[in-house]
Amino acid sequence: MNHEQFEQIARGTGFIAALDQSGGSTPGALARYGIPHESYSDDDEMFELMHEMRTRIITNPSFSGDRILATILFEDTIDRQIEGIGSAEYVWTRKHVVPFLKVDKGLANEVDGARCMNPMPELDTLLAKGVRKGVFGTKMRSFIHLANPSGIAAVLDQQFAIARRISATGLVPIMEPEIDITSPEKQAAETLLEDALARRLDELAPSENVILKLTLPEHDDLYAPLMAHANVLRVAALSGGYSHKEATERLARNHGMIASFSRGLTEGLSVTMSDEEFTKALDRSIAEIYAASIT
């Protein structure tokens, strides 16, 4: 494990930029950027356009380790290059931003008000690739819709089991049991999740460090006790469909929680912007997310 990267993640000041849109979320991300579905004919063209968008963000002067601690990348991204350098290597050596790799393969059907992750038969191969490419850790997302203890338990059983496999490779897992922001039982689900996470964290070995990526809660500072846990390096917030404005306002009220925004980071960016306009918009977004992450 890279000690400098560990210190930056555990004690640095800033936030995590989520740039890990996969096959399911890429069309929406491109559309918000101003590239409609009609602009590409297949997945290869779609991912090429997405990489161009990510590259424009990552190479921008505003994107750097003075405010961004880490970034989460998609497998397709780490297989590509930025300015002739492997993407994961580029973000660390040129931007001083710690690279993470998204490893989940989407969501299974809903059972008991929750969606576990699809099977990951090639996880070991992907983790080996991540180590080889120089990533520090991984990210995996589940989804909770209702305050159902059985559904939440199933999500966390899977998350923690896979987190242990990831930790065994020397990588640090980001566990993301997202709660639906439109759920009629959102606050109740958050209370159940916080309690269940606390109990399972106590079962980790001292060497099994994790990062939690959680939906911004209805009750401010709900997740503060989790931040104090010895195995938790950081507790990050996902924007989860909230607008940039609402996400940053909610984040600022949750002290010690840092952002790990995707849509909240790229909102307002457009392919038609001049470089000057793009830099100004991205810098403003980063500044606002950074300010909310240091409360």
VOSE-35205 format. One record per residue (C-alpha): residue number from 1; x, y, z. Coordinates in nm, 4 decimals, decimal comma. Example, Ala and Ser with C-alpha at 12.3 -4.5 7.8 and 13.67 -1.06 7.14 Angstrom:
2
{i = 1&px = 1,2300&py = -0,4500&pz = 0,7800}
{i = 2&px = 1,3670&py = -0,1060&pz = 0,7140}
END
This chain:
295
{i = 1&px = 0,0000&py = 0,0000&pz = 0,0000}
{i = 2&px = 0,1237&py = 0,3481&pz = -0,0894}
{i = 3&px = 0,1786&py = 0,5273&pz = 0,2421}
{i = 4&px = 0,1512&py = 0,8756&pz = 0,0909}
{i = 5&px = -0,1812&py = 0,7874&pz = -0,0671}
{i = 6&px = -0,3031&py = 0,6353&pz = 0,2594}
{i = 7&px = -0,2215&py = 0,9540&pz = 0,4499}
{i = 8&px = -0,3912&py = 1,1690&pz = 0,1874}
{i = 9&px = -0,7100&py = 0,9629&pz = 0,2044}
{i = 10&px = -0,7166&py = 0,9280&pz = 0,5820}
{i = 11&px = -0,6152&py = 1,2797&pz = 0,6811}
{i = 12&px = -0,6190&py = 1,5011&pz = 0,3728}
{i = 13&px = -0,8503&py = 1,7956&pz = 0,3150}
{i = 14&px = -1,0812&py = 1,7723&pz = 0,0177}
{i = 15&px = -1,3253&py = 1,5355&pz = -0,1503}
{i = 16&px = -1,3547&py = 1,2368&pz = -0,3845}
{i = 17&px = -1,4490&py = 1,2995&pz = -0,7477}
{i = 18&px = -1,6680&py = 1,0169&pz = -0,8776}
{i = 19&px = -1,5949&py = 0,9756&pz = -1,2495}
{i = 20&px = -1,6931&py = 0,6086&pz = -1,2711}
{i = 21&px = -2,0007&py = 0,6182&pz = -1,4936}
{i = 22&px = -2,0425&py = 0,2709&pz = -1,6418}
{i = 23&px = -2,2511&py = 0,1310&pz = -1,9258}
{i = 24&px = -2,5795&py = 0,1969&pz = -1,7500}
{i = 25&px = -2,5138&py = 0,5546&pz = -1,6405}
{i = 26&px = -2,2972&py = 0,6777&pz = -1,9279}
{i = 27&px = -2,5820&py = 0,7702&pz = -2,1703}
{i = 28&px = -2,7380&py = 0,9980&pz = -1,9086}
{i = 29&px = -2,4043&py = 1,1554&pz = -1,8210}
{i = 30&px = -2,3306&py = 1,2244&pz = -2,1861}
{i = 31&px = -2,6787&py = 1,3666&pz = -2,2425}
{i = 32&px = -2,6371&py = 1,6097&pz = -1,9519}
{i = 33&px = -2,3025&py = 1,7080&pz = -2,1062}
{i = 34&px = -2,4766&py = 1,7857&pz = -2,4344}
{i = 35&px = -2,4088&py = 1,4662&pz = -2,6307}
{i = 36&px = -2,7392&py = 1,2924&pz = -2,7149}
{i = 37&px = -2,7780&py = 0,9201&pz = -2,7739}
{i = 38&px = -2,8065&py = 0,9826&pz = -3,1483}
{i = 39&px = -2,4445&py = 1,1038&pz = -3,1528}
{i = 40&px = -2,3018&py = 0,7511&pz = -3,1208}
{i = 41&px = -2,3955&py = 0,4204&pz = -3,2750}
{i = 42&px = -2,2529&py = 0,1629&pz = -3,0346}
{i = 43&px = -2,0863&py = 0,1150&pz = -2,6959}
{i = 44&px = -1,7364&py = 0,1652&pz = -2,8343}
{i = 45&px = -1,8247&py = 0,5116&pz = -2,9613}
{i = 46&px = -2,0123&py = 0,5885&pz = -2,6391}
{i = 47&px = -1,7180&py = 0,4974&pz = -2,4178}
{i = 48&px = -1,4794&py = 0,6917&pz = -2,6416}
{i = 49&px = -1,6944&py = 1,0034&pz = -2,5973}
{i = 50&px = -1,7154&py = 0,9411&pz = -2,2227}
{i = 51&px = -1,3383&py = 0,9119&pz = -2,2008}
{i = 52&px = -1,3042&py = 1,2415&pz = -2,3849}
{i = 53&px = -1,5334&py = 1,4022&pz = -2,1291}
{i = 54&px = -1,3430&py = 1,2510&pz = -1,8357}
{i = 55&px = -1,0119&py = 1,3527&pz = -1,9907}
{i = 56&px = -1,1321&py = 1,7116&pz = -2,0302}
{i = 57&px = -1,2219&py = 1,7185&pz = -1,6604}
{i = 58&px = -0,9097&py = 1,5432&pz = -1,5302}
{i = 59&px = -0,6619&py = 1,7448&pz = -1,7394}
{i = 60&px = -0,8244&py = 2,0746&pz = -1,6464}
{i = 61&px = -0,6112&py = 2,2952&pz = -1,4175}
{i = 62&px = -0,8970&py = 2,3046&pz = -1,1631}
{i = 63&px = -0,8751&py = 1,9284&pz = -1,1126}
{i = 64&px = -0,5866&py = 1,8709&pz = -0,8713}
{i = 65&px = -0,4912&py = 1,7269&pz = -0,5356}
{i = 66&px = -0,5103&py = 2,0566&pz = -0,3527}
{i = 67&px = -0,8891&py = 2,0137&pz = -0,3323}
{i = 68&px = -0,9549&py = 1,6648&pz = -0,4689}
{i = 69&px = -0,8244&py = 1,3780&pz = -0,2569}
{i = 70&px = -0,9194&py = 1,0957&pz = -0,4900}
{i = 71&px = -1,1181&py = 0,9979&pz = -0,7954}
{i = 72&px = -1,3175&py = 0,6851&pz = -0,8753}
{i = 73&px = -1,2638&py = 0,5492&pz = -1,2255}
{i = 74&px = -1,4411&py = 0,2916&pz = -1,4417}
{i = 75&px = -1,2523&py = -0,0158&pz = -1,5692}
{i = 76&px = -1,2704&py = 0,1197&pz = -1,9242}
{i = 77&px = -1,0942&py = 0,4347&pz = -1,8032}
{i = 78&px = -0,7991&py = 0,2601&pz = -1,6396}
{i = 79&px = -0,7548&py = 0,0607&pz = -1,9610}
{i = 80&px = -0,7121&py = 0,3885&pz = -2,1500}
{i = 81&px = -0,4489&py = 0,6613&pz = -2,1436}
{i = 82&px = -0,4529&py = 1,0315&pz = -2,0696}
{i = 83&px = -0,1856&py = 1,2310&pz = -2,2508}
{i = 84&px = 0,0033&py = 0,9100&pz = -2,3247}
{i = 85&px = 0,0015&py = 0,7826&pz = -1,9651}
{i = 86&px = -0,2211&py = 0,5187&pz = -1,8085}
{i = 87&px = -0,5213&py = 0,6958&pz = -1,6564}
{i = 88&px = -0,4680&py = 0,5752&pz = -1,2979}
{i = 89&px = -0,0984&py = 0,6636&pz = -1,3145}
{i = 90&px = -0,1821&py = 1,0030&pz = -1,4652}
{i = 91&px = -0,4218&py = 1,1142&pz = -1,1917}
{i = 92&px = -0,1664&py = 1,0306&pz = -0,9226}
{i = 93&px = 0,1644&py = 1,1349&pz = -1,0802}
{i = 94&px = 0,0363&py = 1,4449&pz = -1,2639}
{i = 95&px = -0,2524&py = 1,5564&pz = -1,0430}
{i = 96&px = -0,1691&py = 1,4056&pz = -0,7030}
{i = 97&px = -0,5190&py = 1,2575&pz = -0,6886}
{i = 98&px = -0,5541&py = 0,9025&pz = -0,5536}
{i = 99&px = -0,7143&py = 0,6581&pz = -0,8030}
{i = 100&px = -0,9946&py = 0,4152&pz = -0,7108}
{i = 101&px = -1,1603&py = 0,1566&pz = -0,9364}
{i = 102&px = -1,5311&py = 0,0751&pz = -0,9622}
{i = 103&px = -1,5618&py = -0,3055&pz = -0,9412}
{i = 104&px = -1,9337&py = -0,3847&pz = -0,9206}
{i = 105&px = -2,1263&py = -0,5018&pz = -1,2262}
{i = 106&px = -2,4580&py = -0,3337&pz = -1,1608}
{i = 107&px = -2,7572&py = -0,4258&pz = -0,9483}
{i = 108&px = -2,9632&py = -0,7408&pz = -0,9128}
{i = 109&px = -3,3436&py = -0,7323&pz = -0,8958}
{i = 110&px = -3,5063&py = -0,5866&pz = -0,5849}
{i = 111&px = -3,5711&py = -0,8249&pz = -0,2957}
{i = 112&px = -3,7043&py = -0,7099&pz = 0,0424}
{i = 113&px = -3,6837&py = -0,3451&pz = -0,0624}
{i = 114&px = -3,3168&py = -0,3588&pz = -0,1641}
{i = 115&px = -3,0968&py = -0,4445&pz = -0,4589}
{i = 116&px = -2,7753&py = -0,6358&pz = -0,3990}
{i = 117&px = -2,4938&py = -0,6329&pz = -0,6534}
{i = 118&px = -2,4884&py = -0,8640&pz = -0,9499}
{i = 119&px = -2,2450&py = -1,1570&pz = -0,9285}
{i = 120&px = -1,8829&py = -1,0646&pz = -0,9981}
{i = 121&px = -1,7208&py = -1,3851&pz = -1,1287}
{i = 122&px = -1,4188&py = -1,1962&pz = -1,2611}
{i = 123&px = -1,3576&py = -0,9924&pz = -0,9444}
{i = 124&px = -1,0190&py = -1,1479&pz = -0,8669}
{i = 125&px = -0,8964&py = -1,0724&pz = -1,2187}
{i = 126&px = -1,0212&py = -0,7136&pz = -1,1949}
{i = 127&px = -0,8579&py = -0,6629&pz = -0,8540}
{i = 128&px = -0,5282&py = -0,7942&pz = -0,9914}
{i = 129&px = -0,5589&py = -0,5474&pz = -1,2790}
{i = 130&px = -0,6280&py = -0,2672&pz = -1,0336}
{i = 131&px = -0,3172&py = -0,3504&pz = -0,8331}
{i = 132&px = -0,1133&py = -0,3686&pz = -1,1529}
{i = 133&px = -0,2466&py = -0,0336&pz = -1,2759}
{i = 134&px = -0,1691&py = 0,1355&pz = -0,9438}
{i = 135&px = -0,5122&py = 0,2022&pz = -0,7959}
{i = 136&px = -0,5356&py = 0,2498&pz = -0,4200}
{i = 137&px = -0,8800&py = 0,1037&pz = -0,3691}
{i = 138&px = -1,2152&py = 0,0075&pz = -0,5147}
{i = 139&px = -1,5816&py = 0,1082&pz = -0,5056}
{i = 140&px = -1,8974&py = -0,1037&pz = -0,5134}
{i = 141&px = -2,2597&py = 0,0103&pz = -0,5042}
{i = 142&px = -2,5785&py = -0,1498&pz = -0,3725}
{i = 143&px = -2,9196&py = 0,0156&pz = -0,3497}
{i = 144&px = -3,1743&py = 0,0372&pz = -0,0666}
{i = 145&px = -3,5301&py = 0,1497&pz = -0,1361}
{i = 146&px = -3,7202&py = 0,0623&pz = 0,1814}
{i = 147&px = -3,6568&py = 0,0385&pz = 0,5552}
{i = 148&px = -3,6606&py = -0,3403&pz = 0,5482}
{i = 149&px = -3,4125&py = -0,4999&pz = 0,7921}
{i = 150&px = -3,3838&py = -0,8144&pz = 0,5793}
{i = 151&px = -3,3033&py = -0,6209&pz = 0,2633}
{i = 152&px = -3,0476&py = -0,4011&pz = 0,4405}
{i = 153&px = -2,8877&py = -0,7072&pz = 0,6000}
{i = 154&px = -2,8551&py = -0,8781&pz = 0,2622}
{i = 155&px = -2,6908&py = -0,5696&pz = 0,1120}
{i = 156&px = -2,4396&py = -0,5394&pz = 0,3955}
{i = 157&px = -2,3668&py = -0,9125&pz = 0,4131}
{i = 158&px = -2,2605&py = -0,8956&pz = 0,0494}
{i = 159&px = -2,0742&py = -0,5649&pz = 0,0827}
{i = 160&px = -1,8687&py = -0,6782&pz = 0,3808}
{i = 161&px = -1,7925&py = -1,0223&pz = 0,2350}
{i = 162&px = -1,6538&py = -0,8668&pz = -0,0820}
{i = 163&px = -1,4780&py = -0,5905&pz = 0,1121}
{i = 164&px = -1,2790&py = -0,8566&pz = 0,2951}
{i = 165&px = -1,1706&py = -1,0096&pz = -0,0354}
{i = 166&px = -1,0645&py = -0,6673&pz = -0,1572}
{i = 167&px = -0,8737&py = -0,5888&pz = 0,1620}
{i = 168&px = -0,6841&py = -0,9163&pz = 0,1264}
{i = 169&px = -0,5284&py = -0,7835&pz = -0,1974}
{i = 170&px = -0,3992&py = -0,4705&pz = -0,0220}
{i = 171&px = -0,6645&py = -0,2443&pz = -0,1738}
{i = 172&px = -0,9035&py = -0,0293&pz = 0,0307}
{i = 173&px = -1,2739&py = -0,0815&pz = -0,0482}
{i = 174&px = -1,5297&py = 0,1953&pz = -0,0692}
{i = 175&px = -1,8604&py = 0,0393&pz = 0,0335}
{i = 176&px = -2,1626&py = 0,2197&pz = -0,1101}
{i = 177&px = -2,5006&py = 0,1005&pz = 0,0222}
{i = 178&px = -2,6956&py = 0,3854&pz = -0,1382}
{i = 179&px = -3,0398&py = 0,4758&pz = -0,0043}
{i = 180&px = -3,2945&py = 0,5980&pz = -0,2569}
{i = 181&px = -3,3471&py = 0,9723&pz = -0,2015}
{i = 182&px = -3,7090&py = 0,9306&pz = -0,3190}
{i = 183&px = -3,7851&py = 0,6488&pz = -0,0760}
{i = 184&px = -4,0976&py = 0,7047&pz = 0,1365}
{i = 185&px = -3,8998&py = 0,5419&pz = 0,4199}
{i = 186&px = -3,5667&py = 0,7200&pz = 0,3658}
{i = 187&px = -3,5061&py = 0,8376&pz = 0,7222}
{i = 188&px = -3,6094&py = 0,5041&pz = 0,8752}
{i = 189&px = -3,3835&py = 0,3200&pz = 0,6310}
{i = 190&px = -3,0930&py = 0,5471&pz = 0,7253}
{i = 191&px = -3,1378&py = 0,4732&pz = 1,0945}
{i = 192&px = -3,1419&py = 0,0986&pz = 1,0279}
{i = 193&px = -2,8376&py = 0,1265&pz = 0,8017}
{i = 194&px = -2,6314&py = 0,3251&pz = 1,0511}
{i = 195&px = -2,6975&py = 0,0713&pz = 1,3268}
{i = 196&px = -2,6248&py = -0,2272&pz = 1,1011}
{i = 197&px = -2,3029&py = -0,0717&pz = 0,9718}
{i = 198&px = -2,1801&py = -0,0008&pz = 1,3241}
{i = 199&px = -2,2299&py = -0,3641&pz = 1,4271}
{i = 200&px = -2,0570&py = -0,5063&pz = 1,1208}
{i = 201&px = -1,7638&py = -0,2658&pz = 1,1415}
{i = 202&px = -1,6877&py = -0,4042&pz = 1,4865}
{i = 203&px = -1,6325&py = -0,7451&pz = 1,3265}
{i = 204&px = -1,3516&py = -0,6270&pz = 1,0969}
{i = 205&px = -0,9897&py = -0,7124&pz = 1,1679}
{i = 206&px = -0,7621&py = -0,4181&pz = 1,2589}
{i = 207&px = -0,5983&py = -0,4306&pz = 0,9141}
{i = 208&px = -0,9297&py = -0,4155&pz = 0,7256}
{i = 209&px = -0,9745&py = -0,0451&pz = 0,6549}
{i = 210&px = -1,2806&py = 0,0745&pz = 0,4651}
{i = 211&px = -1,4368&py = 0,3920&pz = 0,3304}
{i = 212&px = -1,8133&py = 0,4351&pz = 0,3509}
{i = 213&px = -2,0027&py = 0,6156&pz = 0,0750}
{i = 214&px = -2,3525&py = 0,6980&pz = 0,1956}
{i = 215&px = -2,6598&py = 0,8935&pz = 0,0933}
{i = 216&px = -2,6866&py = 1,2373&pz = 0,2536}
{i = 217&px = -2,9113&py = 1,1744&pz = 0,5561}
{i = 218&px = -3,2325&py = 1,3429&pz = 0,6679}
{i = 219&px = -3,0964&py = 1,3710&pz = 1,0229}
{i = 220&px = -2,7808&py = 1,5839&pz = 1,0141}
{i = 221&px = -2,4642&py = 1,4178&pz = 1,1508}
{i = 222&px = -2,6364&py = 1,0779&pz = 1,1657}
{i = 223&px = -2,3184&py = 0,9097&pz = 1,0499}
{i = 224&px = -2,0802&py = 1,0913&pz = 1,2857}
{i = 225&px = -2,0328&py = 0,7806&pz = 1,5068}
{i = 226&px = -1,9166&py = 0,5808&pz = 1,2040}
{i = 227&px = -1,6452&py = 0,8383&pz = 1,1310}
{i = 228&px = -1,4901&py = 0,7670&pz = 1,4697}
{i = 229&px = -1,4635&py = 0,3920&pz = 1,4077}
{i = 230&px = -1,1047&py = 0,2653&pz = 1,3939}
{i = 231&px = -1,1575&py = 0,0790&pz = 1,0653}
{i = 232&px = -1,3206&py = 0,3704&pz = 0,8796}
{i = 233&px = -1,0785&py = 0,5954&pz = 0,6903}
{i = 234&px = -1,3501&py = 0,8342&pz = 0,5683}
{i = 235&px = -1,7249&py = 0,8673&pz = 0,5360}
{i = 236&px = -1,8156&py = 1,0136&pz = 0,1980}
{i = 237&px = -2,1478&py = 1,1359&pz = 0,0635}
{i = 238&px = -2,2986&py = 1,0549&pz = -0,2738}
{i = 239&px = -2,5122&py = 1,3170&pz = -0,4448}
{i = 240&px = -2,7707&py = 1,0516&pz = -0,5318}
{i = 241&px = -2,9744&py = 1,2626&pz = -0,7716}
{i = 242&px = -2,9818&py = 1,5770&pz = -0,5581}
{i = 243&px = -2,8964&py = 1,8927&pz = -0,7492}
{i = 244&px = -2,5498&py = 2,0382&pz = -0,6977}
{i = 245&px = -2,6994&py = 2,3123&pz = -0,4799}
{i = 246&px = -2,8991&py = 2,0822&pz = -0,2544}
{i = 247&px = -2,6210&py = 1,8248&pz = -0,2290}
{i = 248&px = -2,3635&py = 2,0821&pz = -0,1166}
{i = 249&px = -2,6058&py = 2,2409&pz = 0,1299}
{i = 250&px = -2,6878&py = 1,9043&pz = 0,2856}
{i = 251&px = -2,3211&py = 1,8058&pz = 0,2940}
{i = 252&px = -2,2208&py = 2,1253&pz = 0,4742}
{i = 253&px = -2,4615&py = 2,0332&pz = 0,7566}
{i = 254&px = -2,2980&py = 1,6911&pz = 0,8025}
{i = 255&px = -1,9728&py = 1,7724&pz = 0,9759}
{i = 256&px = -1,6731&py = 1,5569&pz = 0,8882}
{i = 257&px = -1,8452&py = 1,3974&pz = 0,5898}
{i = 258&px = -1,6763&py = 1,4622&pz = 0,2545}
{i = 259&px = -1,8265&py = 1,4572&pz = -0,0924}
{i = 260&px = -1,7986&py = 1,1788&pz = -0,3442}
{i = 261&px = -2,0167&py = 1,3395&pz = -0,6074}
{i = 262&px = -2,0681&py = 1,2418&pz = -0,9696}
{i = 263&px = -2,3697&py = 1,4289&pz = -1,1071}
{i = 264&px = -2,3197&py = 1,6966&pz = -0,8415}
{i = 265&px = -1,9666&py = 1,7544&pz = -0,9722}
{i = 266&px = -2,0359&py = 1,7669&pz = -1,3456}
{i = 267&px = -2,3701&py = 1,9502&pz = -1,3378}
{i = 268&px = -2,3601&py = 2,2480&pz = -1,5735}
{i = 269&px = -2,0626&py = 2,1318&pz = -1,7791}
{i = 270&px = -2,1217&py = 2,1200&pz = -2,1539}
{i = 271&px = -1,9341&py = 1,9899&pz = -2,4556}
{i = 272&px = -2,0058&py = 2,3206&pz = -2,6313}
{i = 273&px = -1,8267&py = 2,5324&pz = -2,3705}
{i = 274&px = -1,5048&py = 2,7055&pz = -2,4612}
{i = 275&px = -1,2020&py = 2,5981&pz = -2,2573}
{i = 276&px = -1,2309&py = 2,9204&pz = -2,0583}
{i = 277&px = -1,6006&py = 2,8655&pz = -1,9848}
{i = 278&px = -1,5412&py = 2,5013&pz = -1,8969}
{i = 279&px = -1,2590&py = 2,5870&pz = -1,6568}
{i = 280&px = -1,4650&py = 2,8558&pz = -1,4884}
{i = 281&px = -1,7666&py = 2,6256&pz = -1,4413}
{i = 282&px = -1,5604&py = 2,3290&pz = -1,3190}
{i = 283&px = -1,3565&py = 2,5445&pz = -1,0814}
{i = 284&px = -1,6746&py = 2,6897&pz = -0,9313}
{i = 285&px = -1,8231&py = 2,3427&pz = -0,8841}
{i = 286&px = -1,5052&py = 2,2079&pz = -0,7236}
{i = 287&px = -1,4761&py = 2,5116&pz = -0,4963}
{i = 288&px = -1,8325&py = 2,4742&pz = -0,3717}
{i = 289&px = -1,8005&py = 2,0988&pz = -0,3114}
{i = 290&px = -1,4647&py = 2,1499&pz = -0,1389}
{i = 291&px = -1,6112&py = 2,4156&pz = 0,0916}
{i = 292&px = -1,8969&py = 2,1836&pz = 0,1881}
{i = 293&px = -1,6532&py = 1,8969&pz = 0,2489}
{i = 294&px = -1,4417&py = 2,0796&pz = 0,5065}
{i = 295&px = -1,7215&py = 2,1707&pz = 0,7491}
END
